[in-house]
Structure formats: C-alpha cells, structure tokens
Amino acid sequence: MSSKFAIKVEQLSKCYHLYDKPQDRLKQMLLSRAKTYYREFWALRNVSFEIAPGETVGIIGRNGSGKSSLLQMICGTLSPTSGTVTTHGRVAALLELGAGFNTEFTGRENVLLNAAILGIPQEQMLGRMDEILAFSELGDFLDQPVKTYSSGMYARLAFSIAIHVDPEILIVDEALAVGDARFVAKCMRRIKDIQKTGASILFVSHDVSSVRTLCDRAIWLDKGRMLEQGDVFPVTGRYMEMMFQDDDAATNEDEKVQAVASISMSGVDLPGIRESLHSAEEVALDSRPTTHWGSHKGLILSASVLDTNGTRRDVHEWGSELDVKISLRIPANISREHLSIAVSIKDLKGSDLIVSTTHDFAAMRLPDAEQFEVSFKLTNPLVTGKYLLVAAVENRLHRDIHYYEYIEGAHYFSSLADQRFFGLFQPPIAQEVVVPTVSARQEVLAAWSK
Ligand SMILES: Nc1ncnc2c1ncn2[C@@H]1O[C@H](COP(=O)(O)OP(=O)(O)OP(=O)(O)O)[C@@H](O)[C@H]1O
C-alpha cells in the first residue's frame, strides 16, 4: 500500500428518520413530499479522521454513540447523509452479527459469496476452505443454512472468513465478544498476526482493556460526535473517567451526596488537602496522572514506589525489595467496614500486571485514624521496561466496586534487569534438577503399567 492513509473519513454524518408509527413511514413514501412525518436523529455528526497503513485504532464510546453506524459507512453497507469515506486496500469487515451473510445459504456458500464480493477468485477460496473450517470449528454445520446458526456460530464463521481473505484493512465490531473465552482469545491472537502483516485495523469494543492491548490510538465518539482522538492510553483513561462519573451518578447519588455533605461538615476541604500538605511534608504524586477520578478525589496524599530506604525512586532494579506506599487522609465519616486500598502496577499499555488490595486480606480493617499509610511490599519481578502505579480507594460493599478515588499514573517508574527475561514479569524462581534413583524410576514405571 503506497498511499498515505488506509482510511480517510471526512465530515461524515448520518441522519436517521424516526417515525412514531409504522403508518407514518408509509404516508411519507406515498403521500407527501412537502410534509414530513418523521423526526430527524443524527447518529453521527461531522466526524473526520485518518487511519494510516499499519495502524490499529480503537473506537470507543457509550451505547448508541454512533460506532456501528460509522463502521457500516466505512464498509459501504450504510450510505452517509453527508461526508465521504475513502479506503485504500482490501477491506474485510466483521460487523454486527450476520452483516454480509445470506442466511438461506450454507456457511460454505457464504464463504464463497464473501470472497466473490471481495474479488477473491473462487479457486483460491476453495483452497482455503479446510483452514476456514478448522478455524471456525463449525464441523458439519458449515453445510447447513446460516439461519440455523447460533449467534456464536455466526461470529465464528464471520471471523474465520475475515481473517482468511488477506485483509489490508480489517474492521472488527464487538462481534468478538460473542463466543466462549477460548475462541475470543484465539481471535485476538489472529488479529495480532494480521497486525504484523502491516494491515490497518479498526476495532470497536466496549472493553477498554482489549482496546488498550491491541490499539495504538483511540477515537472516542459521544452522541455522534468525535470527542477525542489520540494515544490509546490517555484517551481510554478519560473515557473510563467519564463512564465512572456516569455510573456514579446513576447508582451512588445518595451515597455521594451524603458523603460529600458530611465531609464538608467535618470541615475537610477536599481540594485543599493536597495543597496544604504539599508544604508540610513531601507529597509524592506524579503531576501528570493519566486518569484521576472518584467520588472523593483528594483522599490519596501520595502514592510511590519506594526502595528499602524509603526513598521514592524512578528506577528500580529487578529483584530488589519494593515498598509501594500509599498515604491517605480519609475522614471518619467514610466507613472503614468495606473500605479497601488497592494498588496496581501496569505496563504503559494499561494492562494490569500486579494487583493487590487490602480487601484481599479478609482480616485487614483499616484504621479509624484519619491519616494513615498502607504499604505493599514485594520483590521486584518487573523485567526491564517502563511501568506506572495505580492507587485507589474503594468501597467493596457491593460486587461492583465503588471508587472513592482512582489515580492511574500516580508514579511512573522503570525497572532495570541485568539479564534478559522473556516473560512479561519474572518472579525469582528456585530451580532444581533431580535425577531419579533406579528404584524411584521403577516405582514410576510400575505405577504407569497398572
Ligand atoms: N436504522 C436506524 N434507524 C434509526 N435509528 C438508528 C438506526 N440505527 C441506529 N440508530 C440509532 O443511532 C444511534 C447510534 O447507533 P449505533 O448503533 O451506530 O451506535 P453504537 O455506538 O454502535 O451503539 P452500541 O454500542 O449500542 O452498539 C443510536 O441511538 C441508535 O438507536
């Protein structure tokens, strides 16, 4: 692909016509061009972006923010109200379930139909049929009409086709979420293989962690408009922050109002805490946390990865002792009963590598004192690389964790190992080589032969 972009979307908009009654649609078609029987609903408004060849971009946004409409317009299965889409390269799409299938045809016939639409010669596709069959795990169902498939089978067929047509542009809608975890993992592996071939990938998911794992960049849609685009980590971080605020507003409004009211009654000026302590003691929080949210921001005074001397360091040696220390000031009116302090060490893509919470230790009740510190001590298992610390204050009363405060990127630091490790992280491992004695070998053989 020699062009500068794989996908270019310019001022793209989509307006749906909404009818209150089915008759109105008929009236609009038959009776009047002068009168409108519908309401306009703009699912997408003036969205513009470019995807470079070889780039993987995640599209995130709440339900109904216009993600599927955007993808369908890029694939050409939905026409825009205004604006243009230009693509360079063969587009394989994994859209909402079933899009692009003829449900009366068998799976095998649909493979050939899709290949024909993409201009792939039939012989070439027939040559790959065994591979497609194996990947899809459809067995005899490949020769049954697609209308008899479960949604999981549908997704498996669609995915198998999409990855066997050598796409230069792969478009994946949430369809991956359908099917068991093993198949989803298998799909993710294949998407990564396709990434390595230099294809451009547009990936829509509600799951921020898979967007972070896979994508370089993220585009955030909200109510049909592009709210942000940029590096995947900060954009998804702010998206999570907004989702948290939404959830919080929806589910914990009473608790929040009550807590905030009682905090101000106790005379604690939340925004002022950090500033006031700044002068009094060494407060350590990176000035550029990626994300910072919660119903009670300001409880975490500092969060640092310290060495054995209690010094906050930005570089830690592999195998050295670490003390992840969180200093807190938590007003007495926040109940200690379900209170939990959590830390996570993430890589720069945002994947949790190590997570620990005081809730993990059933017996640990946090002190009633307003100000206290929690230490998480460990031997540094992190291979050479850059990492960030997440610190959180949680209420674990319900299954869904309520966050009083969540700081992602409270301390950015590196780990340095003087040897090369091949895993994501490397705890110290004791190795032992044992050569069994003759009698032990005979015992094993005797046990096998029973
Ligand atoms: N054919 C249609 N006619 C009318 N409204 C539609 C149509 N298709 C989508 N919409 C509306 O357009 C908005 C955007 O829908 P779209 O499916 O593109 O969003 P989405 O971000 O993909 O949502 P989700 O995450 O739930 O799949 C929604 O409010 C939806 O109800």
The ligand as an SDF file (V2000), in Angstrom:
LIG
                    3D

 31 33  0  0  0  0  0  0  0  0999 V2000
  -31.6490    2.1840   11.3430 N   0  0  0  0  0  0  0  0  0  0  0  0
  -31.7590    3.0510   12.3420 C   0  0  0  0  0  0  0  0  0  0  0  0
  -32.8310    3.8570   12.4300 N   0  0  0  0  0  0  0  0  0  0  0  0
  -32.9510    4.7470   13.4240 C   0  0  0  0  0  0  0  0  0  0  0  0
  -32.0180    4.9420   14.3950 N   0  0  0  0  0  0  0  0  0  0  0  0
  -30.9140    4.1850   14.3430 C   0  0  0  0  0  0  0  0  0  0  0  0
  -30.7240    3.1920   13.3300 C   0  0  0  0  0  0  0  0  0  0  0  0
  -29.5330    2.5970   13.5370 N   0  0  0  0  0  0  0  0  0  0  0  0
  -29.0120    3.1750   14.6420 C   0  0  0  0  0  0  0  0  0  0  0  0
  -29.8380    4.1240   15.1210 N   0  0  0  0  0  0  0  0  0  0  0  0
  -29.6120    4.9820   16.2790 C   0  0  0  0  0  0  0  0  0  0  0  0
  -28.4090    5.7020   16.0590 O   0  0  0  0  0  0  0  0  0  0  0  0
  -27.6670    5.8160   17.2560 C   0  0  0  0  0  0  0  0  0  0  0  0
  -26.2790    5.2660   17.0160 C   0  0  0  0  0  0  0  0  0  0  0  0
  -26.4020    3.8730   16.8380 O   0  0  0  0  0  0  0  0  0  0  0  0
  -25.1360    2.9530   16.6150 P   0  0  0  0  0  0  0  0  0  0  0  0
  -25.6340    1.5420   16.5630 O   0  0  0  0  0  0  0  0  0  0  0  0
  -24.3320    3.4600   15.4900 O   0  0  0  0  0  0  0  0  0  0  0  0
  -24.3420    3.2170   17.9830 O   0  0  0  0  0  0  0  0  0  0  0  0
  -23.2640    2.3150   18.7020 P   0  0  0  0  0  0  0  0  0  0  0  0
  -22.3040    3.2600   19.2990 O   0  0  0  0  0  0  0  0  0  0  0  0
  -22.7250    1.2950   17.7790 O   0  0  0  0  0  0  0  0  0  0  0  0
  -24.0970    1.6270   19.8290 O   0  0  0  0  0  0  0  0  0  0  0  0
  -23.8230    0.2080   20.5700 P   0  0  0  0  0  0  0  0  0  0  0  0
  -22.5760    0.3770   21.3320 O   0  0  0  0  0  0  0  0  0  0  0  0
  -25.0140    0.0670   21.4410 O   0  0  0  0  0  0  0  0  0  0  0  0
  -23.7460   -0.8410   19.5060 O   0  0  0  0  0  0  0  0  0  0  0  0
  -28.4320    5.0510   18.3210 C   0  0  0  0  0  0  0  0  0  0  0  0
  -29.1620    5.9800   19.0910 O   0  0  0  0  0  0  0  0  0  0  0  0
  -29.3730    4.1650   17.5310 C   0  0  0  0  0  0  0  0  0  0  0  0
  -30.5920    3.9750   18.2290 O   0  0  0  0  0  0  0  0  0  0  0  0
  1  2  1  0
  2  3  1  0
  2  7  2  0
  3  4  2  0
  4  5  1  0
  5  6  2  0
  6  7  1  0
  6 10  1  0
  7  8  1  0
  8  9  2  0
  9 10  1  0
 10 11  1  0
 11 12  1  0
 11 30  1  0
 12 13  1  0
 13 14  1  0
 13 28  1  0
 14 15  1  0
 15 16  1  0
 16 17  2  0
 16 18  1  0
 16 19  1  0
 19 20  1  0
 20 21  2  0
 20 22  1  0
 20 23  1  0
 23 24  1  0
 24 25  2  0
 24 26  1  0
 24 27  1  0
 28 29  1  0
 28 30  1  0
 30 31  1  0
M  END
$$$$
